[in-house]
Amino acid sequence: MWTVGPIGCRLGVSRERARQLSHRPDFPPPVGSLSGGRAWAVDDVEAWIAEHRPTLTDGPWSNYDGPDIAVKNDITAAG
C-alpha cells in the first residue's frame, strides 16, 4: 500500500500535489489507513497512472516500489 508520499515520488510530484490528485473523482479509492494517512493499493494507483499519466508507465520510476528517498536519488543520479 502507498500513502500520498510514495504516490508523489512515483508521479514525480510533491506530496501536496499527490494529495490533491487523490481527491480527484477518477482517482482510486483508498483501501485503508496507515500512520501516514490514507493508503491505496499499488496496483490501483498504477492502473490510474497508466490511464491518466501514460508517459510515466515506461519511465525510470515505472518500477518504483517504495518511499526510500535514497533509491530515488540513486536513480536520478544514474539517469
C-alpha positions, 0 to 999 in steps of 0.5 A, spaced: 500 500 500 502 507 498 500 513 502 500 520 498 508 520 499 510 514 495 504 516 490 508 523 489 515 520 488 512 515 483 508 521 479 514 525 480 510 530 484 510 533 491 506 530 496 501 536 496 500 535 489 499 527 490 494 529 495 490 533 491 490 528 485 487 523 490 481 527 491 480 527 484 473 523 482 477 518 477 482 517 482 482 510 486 479 509 492 483 508 498 483 501 501 485 503 508 489 507 513 496 507 515 500 512 520 501 516 514 494 517 512 490 514 507 493 508 503 491 505 496 493 499 493 499 499 488 496 496 483 490 501 483 494 507 483 498 504 477 492 502 473 490 510 474 497 512 472 497 508 466 490 511 464 491 518 466 499 519 466 501 514 460 508 517 459 510 515 466 508 507 465 515 506 461 519 511 465 525 510 470 520 510 476 515 505 472 518 500 477 518 504 483 516 500 489 517 504 495 518 511 499 526 510 500 528 517 498 535 514 497 533 509 491 530 515 488 536 519 488 540 513 486 536 513 480 536 520 478 543 520 479 544 514 474 539 517 469 
